[in-house]
Amino acid sequence: MRPPICAVCHDRFATKEGGLVRFADYEPLPERVVGHPKGLEWFCGKHHAAAEALSHLATTEALRRIRRKPTARR
Ligand SMILES: [Zn+2]
């Protein structure tokens, strides 16, 4: 498992502020294999909600859409 670094902005964050999102191309690691599974990414507090909303997509497509979105839409 990778440390919590946001897949969108590459900021390292405290895990209570963000979290992991499992995408459509998620593949669990085989038993006893150490590493980071495909399709599972960390997101900071700013990007976590957007990532969850796109979790029905494959990772690369979801990331592309989040990066394309203008930030701070409130
Ligand atoms: Zn982020």
N, CA, C, O and the ligand as a Tripos MOL2 file, in Angstrom:
@<TRIPOS>MOLECULE
protein
  297   295    75     0     0
PROTEIN
NO_CHARGES

@<TRIPOS>ATOM
      1 N           0.8390   -1.2070    0.0000 N.3       1 MET1
      2 CA          0.0000    0.0000    0.0000 C.3       1 MET1
      3 C           0.8690    1.2510    0.0000 C.2       1 MET1
      4 O           1.8330    1.3540    0.7590 O.2       1 MET1
      5 N           0.5260    2.1650   -0.8330 N.am      2 ARG2
      6 CA          1.2660    3.4340   -0.9150 C.3       2 ARG2
      7 C           0.9030    4.3530    0.2440 C.2       2 ARG2
      8 O          -0.1620    4.2010    0.8430 O.2       2 ARG2
      9 N           1.7730    5.3050    0.5660 N.am      3 PRO3
     10 CA          1.4030    6.3080    1.5730 C.3       3 PRO3
     11 C           0.3160    7.2190    1.0060 C.2       3 PRO3
     12 O           0.1300    7.2780   -0.2090 O.2       3 PRO3
     13 N          -0.4020    7.9300    1.8810 N.am      4 PRO4
     14 CA         -1.4980    8.7840    1.3850 C.3       4 PRO4
     15 C          -1.0160   10.0230    0.6460 C.2       4 PRO4
     16 O          -0.7680   11.0660    1.2510 O.2       4 PRO4
     17 N          -0.8900    9.8950   -0.6500 N.am      5 ILE5
     18 CA         -0.5480   11.0250   -1.5100 C.3       5 ILE5
     19 C          -1.6460   11.1070   -2.5590 C.2       5 ILE5
     20 O          -1.9280   10.1310   -3.2550 O.2       5 ILE5
     21 N          -2.2560   12.2640   -2.6650 N.am      6 CYS6
     22 CA         -3.4160   12.4340   -3.5470 C.3       6 CYS6
     23 C          -3.0620   12.1420   -5.0070 C.2       6 CYS6
     24 O          -2.0690   12.6520   -5.5270 O.2       6 CYS6
     25 N          -3.8810   11.3170   -5.6610 N.am      7 ALA7
     26 CA         -3.6340   10.9470   -7.0560 C.3       7 ALA7
     27 C          -3.8600   12.1260   -8.0010 C.2       7 ALA7
     28 O          -3.3930   12.1050   -9.1400 O.2       7 ALA7
     29 N          -4.5700   13.1470   -7.5360 N.am      8 VAL8
     30 CA         -4.8460   14.2970   -8.3970 C.3       8 VAL8
     31 C          -3.7950   15.3850   -8.2130 C.2       8 VAL8
     32 O          -3.1520   15.7910   -9.1820 O.2       8 VAL8
     33 N          -3.6120   15.8610   -6.9920 N.am      9 CYS9
     34 CA         -2.7080   17.0020   -6.7770 C.3       9 CYS9
     35 C          -1.3530   16.5890   -6.2010 C.2       9 CYS9
     36 O          -0.4670   17.4310   -6.0490 O.2       9 CYS9
     37 N          -1.1800   15.3110   -5.8790 N.am     10 HIS10
     38 CA          0.0880   14.7820   -5.3660 C.3      10 HIS10
     39 C           0.5020   15.3840   -4.0340 C.2      10 HIS10
     40 O           1.6770   15.3510   -3.6680 O.2      10 HIS10
     41 N          -0.4630   15.9330   -3.3140 N.am     11 ASP11
     42 CA         -0.1990   16.4300   -1.9640 C.3      11 ASP11
     43 C          -0.2420   15.2620   -0.9970 C.2      11 ASP11
     44 O          -1.0900   14.3770   -1.1130 O.2      11 ASP11
     45 N           0.6670   15.2640   -0.0540 N.am     12 ARG12
     46 CA          0.6070   14.2740    1.0040 C.3      12 ARG12
     47 C          -0.3480   14.8310    2.0620 C.2      12 ARG12
     48 O          -0.2800   16.0150    2.3910 O.2      12 ARG12
     49 N          -1.2270   13.9970    2.5910 N.am     13 PHE13
     50 CA         -2.2300   14.5150    3.5180 C.3      13 PHE13
     51 C          -2.4380   13.5440    4.6680 C.2      13 PHE13
     52 O          -2.0410   12.3800    4.5970 O.2      13 PHE13
     53 N          -3.0670   14.0400    5.7310 N.am     14 ALA14
     54 CA         -3.4310   13.1770    6.8550 C.3      14 ALA14
     55 C          -4.6230   12.3350    6.4330 C.2      14 ALA14
     56 O          -5.5580   12.8520    5.8210 O.2      14 ALA14
     57 N          -4.6050   11.0390    6.7520 N.am     15 THR15
     58 CA         -5.6450   10.1440    6.2340 C.3      15 THR15
     59 C          -7.0500   10.5180    6.6930 C.2      15 THR15
     60 O          -8.0200   10.1500    6.0310 O.2      15 THR15
     61 N          -7.1870   11.2250    7.7880 N.am     16 LYS16
     62 CA         -8.5350   11.5980    8.2310 C.3      16 LYS16
     63 C          -9.1700   12.6580    7.3180 C.2      16 LYS16
     64 O         -10.3830   12.8650    7.3490 O.2      16 LYS16
     65 N          -8.3450   13.3200    6.5140 N.am     17 GLU17
     66 CA         -8.8600   14.3710    5.6260 C.3      17 GLU17
     67 C          -9.3020   13.8340    4.2690 C.2      17 GLU17
     68 O         -10.0550   14.5010    3.5590 O.2      17 GLU17
     69 N          -8.8600   12.6730    3.9100 N.am     18 GLY18
     70 CA         -9.2120   12.1270    2.6010 C.3      18 GLY18
     71 C          -9.4410   10.6410    2.7280 C.2      18 GLY18
     72 O          -9.8680   10.1680    3.7810 O.2      18 GLY18
     73 N          -9.1650    9.9000    1.6800 N.am     19 GLY19
     74 CA         -9.3390    8.4620    1.7930 C.3      19 GLY19
     75 C          -9.0740    7.7520    0.4910 C.2      19 GLY19
     76 O          -8.7030    8.3580   -0.5140 O.2      19 GLY19
     77 N          -9.2750    6.4390    0.5350 N.am     20 LEU20
     78 CA         -9.0640    5.5890   -0.6310 C.3      20 LEU20
     79 C         -10.3460    5.4990   -1.4440 C.2      20 LEU20
     80 O         -11.4450    5.4850   -0.8880 O.2      20 LEU20
     81 N         -10.2020    5.4390   -2.7450 N.am     21 VAL21
     82 CA        -11.3460    5.1980   -3.6170 C.3      21 VAL21
     83 C         -11.0070    4.0100   -4.5090 C.2      21 VAL21
     84 O          -9.9140    3.9040   -5.0660 O.2      21 VAL21
     85 N         -11.9900    3.1250   -4.6200 N.am     22 ARG22
     86 CA        -11.8380    1.9180   -5.4190 C.3      22 ARG22
     87 C         -12.5580    2.1410   -6.7490 C.2      22 ARG22
     88 O         -13.7570    2.4200   -6.7670 O.2      22 ARG22
     89 N         -11.8480    2.0230   -7.8350 N.am     23 PHE23
     90 CA        -12.4330    2.2830   -9.1500 C.3      23 PHE23
     91 C         -12.8870    1.0020   -9.8330 C.2      23 PHE23
     92 O         -12.6760   -0.1010   -9.3280 O.2      23 PHE23
     93 N         -13.5250    1.1740  -11.0080 N.am     24 ALA24
     94 CA        -14.1020    0.0300  -11.7270 C.3      24 ALA24
     95 C         -13.0460   -1.0060  -12.1130 C.2      24 ALA24
     96 O         -13.3620   -2.1880  -12.2510 O.2      24 ALA24
     97 N         -11.7950   -0.5720  -12.2890 N.am     25 ASP25
     98 CA        -10.7490   -1.5190  -12.6850 C.3      25 ASP25
     99 C          -9.9640   -2.0590  -11.4890 C.2      25 ASP25
    100 O          -8.8580   -2.5780  -11.6380 O.2      25 ASP25
    101 N         -10.5560   -1.9270  -10.3100 N.am     26 TYR26
    102 CA         -9.8990   -2.4230   -9.0980 C.3      26 TYR26
    103 C          -9.6460   -3.9260   -9.1630 C.2      26 TYR26
    104 O         -10.5260   -4.7060   -9.5270 O.2      26 TYR26
    105 N          -8.4480   -4.3030   -8.8080 N.am     27 GLU27
    106 CA         -8.0940   -5.7320   -8.7310 C.3      27 GLU27
    107 C          -7.3580   -5.9550   -7.4250 C.2      27 GLU27
    108 O          -6.2780   -5.4000   -7.2200 O.2      27 GLU27
    109 N          -7.9220   -6.7560   -6.5420 N.am     28 PRO28
    110 CA         -7.2290   -6.9930   -5.2770 C.3      28 PRO28
    111 C          -5.9160   -7.7220   -5.5030 C.2      28 PRO28
    112 O          -5.7690   -8.4800   -6.4620 O.2      28 PRO28
    113 N          -4.9710   -7.4860   -4.6170 N.am     29 LEU29
    114 CA         -3.6830   -8.1810   -4.7080 C.3      29 LEU29
    115 C          -3.8740   -9.6390   -4.3180 C.2      29 LEU29
    116 O          -4.6810   -9.9480   -3.4420 O.2      29 LEU29
    117 N          -3.1450  -10.5230   -4.9570 N.am     30 PRO30
    118 CA         -3.2200  -11.9250   -4.5390 C.3      30 PRO30
    119 C          -2.7460  -12.0610   -3.0950 C.2      30 PRO30
    120 O          -1.9830  -11.2280   -2.6070 O.2      30 PRO30
    121 N          -3.1890  -13.0870   -2.4300 N.am     31 GLU31
    122 CA         -2.7900  -13.3230   -1.0430 C.3      31 GLU31
    123 C          -1.2780  -13.3440   -0.8950 C.2      31 GLU31
    124 O          -0.5590  -13.8700   -1.7450 O.2      31 GLU31
    125 N          -0.8210  -12.7750    0.1790 N.am     32 ARG32
    126 CA          0.6130  -12.7180    0.5170 C.3      32 ARG32
    127 C           1.4480  -11.8700   -0.4340 C.2      32 ARG32
    128 O           2.6760  -11.8890   -0.3450 O.2      32 ARG32
    129 N           0.8190  -11.1260   -1.3410 N.am     33 VAL33
    130 CA          1.5740  -10.2220   -2.2030 C.3      33 VAL33
    131 C           1.5140   -8.8380   -1.5880 C.2      33 VAL33
    132 O           0.4360   -8.3460   -1.2520 O.2      33 VAL33
    133 N           2.6710   -8.2080   -1.4400 N.am     34 VAL34
    134 CA          2.7410   -6.8790   -0.8580 C.3      34 VAL34
    135 C           2.8260   -5.8700   -1.9980 C.2      34 VAL34
    136 O           3.5810   -6.0550   -2.9530 O.2      34 VAL34
    137 N           2.0480   -4.8110   -1.8860 N.am     35 GLY35
    138 CA          2.1040   -3.7950   -2.9350 C.3      35 GLY35
    139 C           0.8480   -2.9620   -2.9120 C.2      35 GLY35
    140 O           0.1230   -2.9440   -1.9170 O.2      35 GLY35
    141 N           0.5920   -2.2850   -3.9830 N.am     36 HIS36
    142 CA         -0.5930   -1.4420   -4.0620 C.3      36 HIS36
    143 C          -1.4800   -1.9730   -5.1840 C.2      36 HIS36
    144 O          -1.0430   -2.0700   -6.3310 O.2      36 HIS36
    145 N          -2.7330   -2.3210   -4.8530 N.am     37 PRO37
    146 CA         -3.5850   -2.9040   -5.8980 C.3      37 PRO37
    147 C          -3.9330   -1.9130   -7.0020 C.2      37 PRO37
    148 O          -3.9920   -0.7040   -6.7790 O.2      37 PRO37
    149 N          -4.1580   -2.4410   -8.1750 N.am     38 LYS38
    150 CA         -4.5990   -1.6590   -9.3220 C.3      38 LYS38
    151 C          -6.0040   -1.1300   -9.0500 C.2      38 LYS38
    152 O          -6.8360   -1.8270   -8.4690 O.2      38 LYS38
    153 N          -6.2600    0.0970   -9.4690 N.am     39 GLY39
    154 CA         -7.6050    0.6410   -9.3490 C.3      39 GLY39
    155 C          -7.9610    1.1770   -7.9740 C.2      39 GLY39
    156 O          -9.1240    1.4730   -7.7000 O.2      39 GLY39
    157 N          -6.9630    1.3040   -7.1080 N.am     40 LEU40
    158 CA         -7.2000    1.8330   -5.7650 C.3      40 LEU40
    159 C          -6.2840    3.0370   -5.5800 C.2      40 LEU40
    160 O          -5.0630    2.9140   -5.6760 O.2      40 LEU40
    161 N          -6.8770    4.2040   -5.3140 N.am     41 GLU41
    162 CA         -6.0660    5.4200   -5.2250 C.3      41 GLU41
    163 C          -6.4380    6.2500   -4.0090 C.2      41 GLU41
    164 O          -7.5720    6.2070   -3.5310 O.2      41 GLU41
    165 N          -5.4690    7.0020   -3.5200 N.am     42 TRP42
    166 CA         -5.6900    7.9350   -2.4220 C.3      42 TRP42
    167 C          -6.1420    9.2820   -2.9700 C.2      42 TRP42
    168 O          -5.7200    9.7140   -4.0430 O.2      42 TRP42
    169 N          -7.0170    9.9360   -2.1990 N.am     43 PHE43
    170 CA         -7.4250   11.2930   -2.5580 C.3      43 PHE43
    171 C          -7.4800   12.1470   -1.3070 C.2      43 PHE43
    172 O          -7.9380   11.7010   -0.2550 O.2      43 PHE43
    173 N          -7.0070   13.3860   -1.4310 N.am     44 CYS44
    174 CA         -7.0310   14.3210   -0.3110 C.3      44 CYS44
    175 C          -8.4630   14.8140   -0.0890 C.2      44 CYS44
    176 O          -9.3570   14.5060   -0.8770 O.2      44 CYS44
    177 N          -8.6730   15.5640    0.9630 N.am     45 GLY45
    178 CA         -9.9960   16.0740    1.2970 C.3      45 GLY45
    179 C         -10.6420   16.8840    0.1830 C.2      45 GLY45
    180 O         -11.8650   16.8930    0.0420 O.2      45 GLY45
    181 N          -9.8160   17.5630   -0.6080 N.am     46 LYS46
    182 CA        -10.3330   18.3960   -1.6940 C.3      46 LYS46
    183 C         -10.8560   17.5610   -2.8540 C.2      46 LYS46
    184 O         -11.7980   17.9680   -3.5350 O.2      46 LYS46
    185 N         -10.2550   16.3960   -3.0840 N.am     47 HIS47
    186 CA        -10.5890   15.6100   -4.2760 C.3      47 HIS47
    187 C         -11.3360   14.3110   -3.9910 C.2      47 HIS47
    188 O         -11.7610   13.6250   -4.9210 O.2      47 HIS47
    189 N         -11.4970   13.9720   -2.7190 N.am     48 HIS48
    190 CA        -12.0840   12.6780   -2.3710 C.3      48 HIS48
    191 C         -13.5280   12.5320   -2.8620 C.2      48 HIS48
    192 O         -13.8980   11.4970   -3.4150 O.2      48 HIS48
    193 N         -14.3430   13.5760   -2.6550 N.am     49 ALA49
    194 CA        -15.7550   13.5070   -3.0590 C.3      49 ALA49
    195 C         -15.8830   13.3690   -4.5770 C.2      49 ALA49
    196 O         -16.6950   12.5830   -5.0660 O.2      49 ALA49
    197 N         -15.0840   14.1300   -5.3140 N.am     50 ALA50
    198 CA        -15.1150   14.0610   -6.7790 C.3      50 ALA50
    199 C         -14.6990   12.6740   -7.2560 C.2      50 ALA50
    200 O         -15.2750   12.1420   -8.2050 O.2      50 ALA50
    201 N         -13.7060   12.0910   -6.6030 N.am     51 ALA51
    202 CA        -13.2250   10.7690   -6.9860 C.3      51 ALA51
    203 C         -14.2840    9.7080   -6.7080 C.2      51 ALA51
    204 O         -14.4920    8.8070   -7.5220 O.2      51 ALA51
    205 N         -14.9480    9.8110   -5.5690 N.am     52 GLU52
    206 CA        -15.9960    8.8300   -5.2460 C.3      52 GLU52
    207 C         -17.1370    8.8920   -6.2470 C.2      52 GLU52
    208 O         -17.7100    7.8670   -6.6150 O.2      52 GLU52
    209 N         -17.4600   10.0940   -6.6810 N.am     53 ALA53
    210 CA        -18.5510   10.2670   -7.6430 C.3      53 ALA53
    211 C         -18.2140    9.6260   -8.9900 C.2      53 ALA53
    212 O         -19.1120    9.3160   -9.7730 O.2      53 ALA53
    213 N         -16.9200    9.4270   -9.2610 N.am     54 LEU54
    214 CA        -16.4880    8.8570  -10.5440 C.3      54 LEU54
    215 C         -15.9440    7.4380  -10.3940 C.2      54 LEU54
    216 O         -15.2870    6.9250  -11.3000 O.2      54 LEU54
    217 N         -16.2150    6.8050   -9.2540 N.am     55 SER55
    218 CA        -15.6240    5.4950   -8.9860 C.3      55 SER55
    219 C         -16.1950    4.3830   -9.8640 C.2      55 SER55
    220 O         -15.6750    3.2670   -9.8640 O.2      55 SER55
    221 N         -17.2560    4.6780  -10.6070 N.am     56 HIS56
    222 CA        -17.7980    3.6840  -11.5480 C.3      56 HIS56
    223 C         -16.9430    3.6060  -12.8150 C.2      56 HIS56
    224 O         -17.1370    2.7260  -13.6530 O.2      56 HIS56
    225 N         -15.9820    4.5510  -12.9450 N.am     57 LEU57
    226 CA        -15.0950    4.5720  -14.1150 C.3      57 LEU57
    227 C         -13.7760    3.8830  -13.7930 C.2      57 LEU57
    228 O         -13.4700    3.6260  -12.6280 O.2      57 LEU57
    229 N         -13.0010    3.5850  -14.8230 N.am     58 ALA58
    230 CA        -11.6440    3.0820  -14.6080 C.3      58 ALA58
    231 C         -10.7750    4.2320  -14.1050 C.2      58 ALA58
    232 O         -11.0710    5.3990  -14.3630 O.2      58 ALA58
    233 N          -9.7110    3.9000  -13.3910 N.am     59 THR59
    234 CA         -8.8730    4.9080  -12.7420 C.3      59 THR59
    235 C          -8.4090    6.0160  -13.6810 C.2      59 THR59
    236 O          -8.5660    7.1960  -13.3700 O.2      59 THR59
    237 N          -7.8440    5.6500  -14.8170 N.am     60 THR60
    238 CA         -7.2730    6.6800  -15.6990 C.3      60 THR60
    239 C          -8.3430    7.6440  -16.1990 C.2      60 THR60
    240 O          -8.1040    8.8480  -16.2900 O.2      60 THR60
    241 N          -9.5180    7.1180  -16.5220 N.am     61 GLU61
    242 CA        -10.5990    7.9620  -17.0170 C.3      61 GLU61
    243 C         -11.1110    8.8820  -15.8980 C.2      61 GLU61
    244 O         -11.3470   10.0680  -16.1280 O.2      61 GLU61
    245 N         -11.2780    8.3440  -14.7160 N.am     62 ALA62
    246 CA        -11.7460    9.1470  -13.5850 C.3      62 ALA62
    247 C         -10.7530   10.2660  -13.2770 C.2      62 ALA62
    248 O         -11.1550   11.4100  -13.0680 O.2      62 ALA62
    249 N          -9.4740    9.9450  -13.2490 N.am     63 LEU63
    250 CA         -8.4540   10.9660  -12.9560 C.3      63 LEU63
    251 C          -8.4540   12.0580  -14.0170 C.2      63 LEU63
    252 O          -8.2960   13.2390  -13.7070 O.2      63 LEU63
    253 N          -8.6310   11.6580  -15.2560 N.am     64 ARG64
    254 CA         -8.6600   12.6420  -16.3420 C.3      64 ARG64
    255 C          -9.8120   13.6260  -16.1370 C.2      64 ARG64
    256 O          -9.6510   14.8320  -16.3220 O.2      64 ARG64
    257 N         -10.9730   13.0960  -15.7540 N.am     65 ARG65
    258 CA        -12.1360   13.9610  -15.5560 C.3      65 ARG65
    259 C         -11.9750   14.8760  -14.3550 C.2      65 ARG65
    260 O         -12.3750   16.0390  -14.4020 O.2      65 ARG65
    261 N         -11.3950   14.3640  -13.2840 N.am     66 ILE66
    262 CA        -11.2120   15.2040  -12.0900 C.3      66 ILE66
    263 C         -10.2260   16.3340  -12.4090 C.2      66 ILE66
    264 O         -10.4490   17.4790  -12.0150 O.2      66 ILE66
    265 N          -9.1560   16.0260  -13.1090 N.am     67 ARG67
    266 CA         -8.1530   17.0520  -13.4200 C.3      67 ARG67
    267 C          -8.7090   18.1070  -14.3560 C.2      67 ARG67
    268 O          -8.2930   19.2640  -14.3090 O.2      67 ARG67
    269 N          -9.6460   17.7160  -15.2050 N.am     68 ARG68
    270 CA        -10.2120   18.6420  -16.1830 C.3      68 ARG68
    271 C         -11.1930   19.6020  -15.5150 C.2      68 ARG68
    272 O         -11.4060   20.7180  -15.9890 O.2      68 ARG68
    273 N         -11.7860   19.1540  -14.4100 N.am     69 LYS69
    274 CA        -12.7850   19.9400  -13.7140 C.3      69 LYS69
    275 C         -12.1730   21.1850  -13.0910 C.2      69 LYS69
    276 O         -11.1090   21.1000  -12.4770 O.2      69 LYS69
    277 N         -12.8160   22.3370  -13.2310 N.am     70 PRO70
    278 CA        -12.2840   23.5100  -12.5340 C.3      70 PRO70
    279 C         -12.3870   23.3030  -11.0290 C.2      70 PRO70
    280 O         -13.3770   22.7550  -10.5430 O.2      70 PRO70
    281 N         -11.3820   23.7330  -10.2970 N.am     71 THR71
    282 CA        -11.3900   23.5680   -8.8470 C.3      71 THR71
    283 C         -12.2510   24.6380   -8.2010 C.2      71 THR71
    284 O         -12.6500   25.6000   -8.8560 O.2      71 THR71
    285 N         -12.5330   24.4760   -6.9350 N.am     72 ALA72
    286 CA        -13.2780   25.4610   -6.1480 C.3      72 ALA72
    287 C         -14.5930   25.8670   -6.8120 C.2      72 ALA72
    288 O         -14.7680   27.0170   -7.2170 O.2      72 ALA72
    289 N         -15.5070   24.9160   -6.9170 N.am     73 ARG73
    290 CA        -16.8490   25.2520   -7.4090 C.3      73 ARG73
    291 C         -17.7880   25.1740   -6.2270 C.2      73 ARG73
    292 O         -18.3350   24.1100   -5.9390 O.2      73 ARG73
    293 N         -17.9790   26.2600   -5.5540 N.am     74 ARG74
    294 CA        -18.8620   26.2610   -4.3860 C.3      74 ARG74
    295 C         -19.8270   27.4050   -4.4370 C.2      74 ARG74
    296 O         -20.6470   27.5620   -3.5330 O.2      74 ARG74
    297 ZN         -5.8890   16.3350   -4.0010 Zn       75 ZN75
@<TRIPOS>BOND
     1     1     2 1
     2     2     3 1
     3     3     4 2
     4     3     5 am
     5     5     6 1
     6     6     7 1
     7     7     8 2
     8     7     9 am
     9     9    10 1
    10    10    11 1
    11    11    12 2
    12    11    13 am
    13    13    14 1
    14    14    15 1
    15    15    16 2
    16    15    17 am
    17    17    18 1
    18    18    19 1
    19    19    20 2
    20    19    21 am
    21    21    22 1
    22    22    23 1
    23    23    24 2
    24    23    25 am
    25    25    26 1
    26    26    27 1
    27    27    28 2
    28    27    29 am
    29    29    30 1
    30    30    31 1
    31    31    32 2
    32    31    33 am
    33    33    34 1
    34    34    35 1
    35    35    36 2
    36    35    37 am
    37    37    38 1
    38    38    39 1
    39    39    40 2
    40    39    41 am
    41    41    42 1
    42    42    43 1
    43    43    44 2
    44    43    45 am
    45    45    46 1
    46    46    47 1
    47    47    48 2
    48    47    49 am
    49    49    50 1
    50    50    51 1
    51    51    52 2
    52    51    53 am
    53    53    54 1
    54    54    55 1
    55    55    56 2
    56    55    57 am
    57    57    58 1
    58    58    59 1
    59    59    60 2
    60    59    61 am
    61    61    62 1
    62    62    63 1
    63    63    64 2
    64    63    65 am
    65    65    66 1
    66    66    67 1
    67    67    68 2
    68    67    69 am
    69    69    70 1
    70    70    71 1
    71    71    72 2
    72    71    73 am
    73    73    74 1
    74    74    75 1
    75    75    76 2
    76    75    77 am
    77    77    78 1
    78    78    79 1
    79    79    80 2
    80    79    81 am
    81    81    82 1
    82    82    83 1
    83    83    84 2
    84    83    85 am
    85    85    86 1
    86    86    87 1
    87    87    88 2
    88    87    89 am
    89    89    90 1
    90    90    91 1
    91    91    92 2
    92    91    93 am
    93    93    94 1
    94    94    95 1
    95    95    96 2
    96    95    97 am
    97    97    98 1
    98    98    99 1
    99    99   100 2
   100    99   101 am
   101   101   102 1
   102   102   103 1
   103   103   104 2
   104   103   105 am
   105   105   106 1
   106   106   107 1
   107   107   108 2
   108   107   109 am
   109   109   110 1
   110   110   111 1
   111   111   112 2
   112   111   113 am
   113   113   114 1
   114   114   115 1
   115   115   116 2
   116   115   117 am
   117   117   118 1
   118   118   119 1
   119   119   120 2
   120   119   121 am
   121   121   122 1
   122   122   123 1
   123   123   124 2
   124   123   125 am
   125   125   126 1
   126   126   127 1
   127   127   128 2
   128   127   129 am
   129   129   130 1
   130   130   131 1
   131   131   132 2
   132   131   133 am
   133   133   134 1
   134   134   135 1
   135   135   136 2
   136   135   137 am
   137   137   138 1
   138   138   139 1
   139   139   140 2
   140   139   141 am
   141   141   142 1
   142   142   143 1
   143   143   144 2
   144   143   145 am
   145   145   146 1
   146   146   147 1
   147   147   148 2
   148   147   149 am
   149   149   150 1
   150   150   151 1
   151   151   152 2
   152   151   153 am
   153   153   154 1
   154   154   155 1
   155   155   156 2
   156   155   157 am
   157   157   158 1
   158   158   159 1
   159   159   160 2
   160   159   161 am
   161   161   162 1
   162   162   163 1
   163   163   164 2
   164   163   165 am
   165   165   166 1
   166   166   167 1
   167   167   168 2
   168   167   169 am
   169   169   170 1
   170   170   171 1
   171   171   172 2
   172   171   173 am
   173   173   174 1
   174   174   175 1
   175   175   176 2
   176   175   177 am
   177   177   178 1
   178   178   179 1
   179   179   180 2
   180   179   181 am
   181   181   182 1
   182   182   183 1
   183   183   184 2
   184   183   185 am
   185   185   186 1
   186   186   187 1
   187   187   188 2
   188   187   189 am
   189   189   190 1
   190   190   191 1
   191   191   192 2
   192   191   193 am
   193   193   194 1
   194   194   195 1
   195   195   196 2
   196   195   197 am
   197   197   198 1
   198   198   199 1
   199   199   200 2
   200   199   201 am
   201   201   202 1
   202   202   203 1
   203   203   204 2
   204   203   205 am
   205   205   206 1
   206   206   207 1
   207   207   208 2
   208   207   209 am
   209   209   210 1
   210   210   211 1
   211   211   212 2
   212   211   213 am
   213   213   214 1
   214   214   215 1
   215   215   216 2
   216   215   217 am
   217   217   218 1
   218   218   219 1
   219   219   220 2
   220   219   221 am
   221   221   222 1
   222   222   223 1
   223   223   224 2
   224   223   225 am
   225   225   226 1
   226   226   227 1
   227   227   228 2
   228   227   229 am
   229   229   230 1
   230   230   231 1
   231   231   232 2
   232   231   233 am
   233   233   234 1
   234   234   235 1
   235   235   236 2
   236   235   237 am
   237   237   238 1
   238   238   239 1
   239   239   240 2
   240   239   241 am
   241   241   242 1
   242   242   243 1
   243   243   244 2
   244   243   245 am
   245   245   246 1
   246   246   247 1
   247   247   248 2
   248   247   249 am
   249   249   250 1
   250   250   251 1
   251   251   252 2
   252   251   253 am
   253   253   254 1
   254   254   255 1
   255   255   256 2
   256   255   257 am
   257   257   258 1
   258   258   259 1
   259   259   260 2
   260   259   261 am
   261   261   262 1
   262   262   263 1
   263   263   264 2
   264   263   265 am
   265   265   266 1
   266   266   267 1
   267   267   268 2
   268   267   269 am
   269   269   270 1
   270   270   271 1
   271   271   272 2
   272   271   273 am
   273   273   274 1
   274   274   275 1
   275   275   276 2
   276   275   277 am
   277   277   278 1
   278   278   279 1
   279   279   280 2
   280   279   281 am
   281   281   282 1
   282   282   283 1
   283   283   284 2
   284   283   285 am
   285   285   286 1
   286   286   287 1
   287   287   288 2
   288   287   289 am
   289   289   290 1
   290   290   291 1
   291   291   292 2
   292   291   293 am
   293   293   294 1
   294   294   295 1
   295   295   296 2
@<TRIPOS>SUBSTRUCTURE
     1 MET1         2 RESIDUE 1 A MET
     2 ARG2         6 RESIDUE 1 A ARG
     3 PRO3        10 RESIDUE 1 A PRO
     4 PRO4        14 RESIDUE 1 A PRO
     5 ILE5        18 RESIDUE 1 A ILE
     6 CYS6        22 RESIDUE 1 A CYS
     7 ALA7        26 RESIDUE 1 A ALA
     8 VAL8        30 RESIDUE 1 A VAL
     9 CYS9        34 RESIDUE 1 A CYS
    10 HIS10       38 RESIDUE 1 A HIS
    11 ASP11       42 RESIDUE 1 A ASP
    12 ARG12       46 RESIDUE 1 A ARG
    13 PHE13       50 RESIDUE 1 A PHE
    14 ALA14       54 RESIDUE 1 A ALA
    15 THR15       58 RESIDUE 1 A THR
    16 LYS16       62 RESIDUE 1 A LYS
    17 GLU17       66 RESIDUE 1 A GLU
    18 GLY18       70 RESIDUE 1 A GLY
    19 GLY19       74 RESIDUE 1 A GLY
    20 LEU20       78 RESIDUE 1 A LEU
    21 VAL21       82 RESIDUE 1 A VAL
    22 ARG22       86 RESIDUE 1 A ARG
    23 PHE23       90 RESIDUE 1 A PHE
    24 ALA24       94 RESIDUE 1 A ALA
    25 ASP25       98 RESIDUE 1 A ASP
    26 TYR26      102 RESIDUE 1 A TYR
    27 GLU27      106 RESIDUE 1 A GLU
    28 PRO28      110 RESIDUE 1 A PRO
    29 LEU29      114 RESIDUE 1 A LEU
    30 PRO30      118 RESIDUE 1 A PRO
    31 GLU31      122 RESIDUE 1 A GLU
    32 ARG32      126 RESIDUE 1 A ARG
    33 VAL33      130 RESIDUE 1 A VAL
    34 VAL34      134 RESIDUE 1 A VAL
    35 GLY35      138 RESIDUE 1 A GLY
    36 HIS36      142 RESIDUE 1 A HIS
    37 PRO37      146 RESIDUE 1 A PRO
    38 LYS38      150 RESIDUE 1 A LYS
    39 GLY39      154 RESIDUE 1 A GLY
    40 LEU40      158 RESIDUE 1 A LEU
    41 GLU41      162 RESIDUE 1 A GLU
    42 TRP42      166 RESIDUE 1 A TRP
    43 PHE43      170 RESIDUE 1 A PHE
    44 CYS44      174 RESIDUE 1 A CYS
    45 GLY45      178 RESIDUE 1 A GLY
    46 LYS46      182 RESIDUE 1 A LYS
    47 HIS47      186 RESIDUE 1 A HIS
    48 HIS48      190 RESIDUE 1 A HIS
    49 ALA49      194 RESIDUE 1 A ALA
    50 ALA50      198 RESIDUE 1 A ALA
    51 ALA51      202 RESIDUE 1 A ALA
    52 GLU52      206 RESIDUE 1 A GLU
    53 ALA53      210 RESIDUE 1 A ALA
    54 LEU54      214 RESIDUE 1 A LEU
    55 SER55      218 RESIDUE 1 A SER
    56 HIS56      222 RESIDUE 1 A HIS
    57 LEU57      226 RESIDUE 1 A LEU
    58 ALA58      230 RESIDUE 1 A ALA
    59 THR59      234 RESIDUE 1 A THR
    60 THR60      238 RESIDUE 1 A THR
    61 GLU61      242 RESIDUE 1 A GLU
    62 ALA62      246 RESIDUE 1 A ALA
    63 LEU63      250 RESIDUE 1 A LEU
    64 ARG64      254 RESIDUE 1 A ARG
    65 ARG65      258 RESIDUE 1 A ARG
    66 ILE66      262 RESIDUE 1 A ILE
    67 ARG67      266 RESIDUE 1 A ARG
    68 ARG68      270 RESIDUE 1 A ARG
    69 LYS69      274 RESIDUE 1 A LYS
    70 PRO70      278 RESIDUE 1 A PRO
    71 THR71      282 RESIDUE 1 A THR
    72 ALA72      286 RESIDUE 1 A ALA
    73 ARG73      290 RESIDUE 1 A ARG
    74 ARG74      294 RESIDUE 1 A ARG
    75 ZN75       297 GROUP 0 **** ****
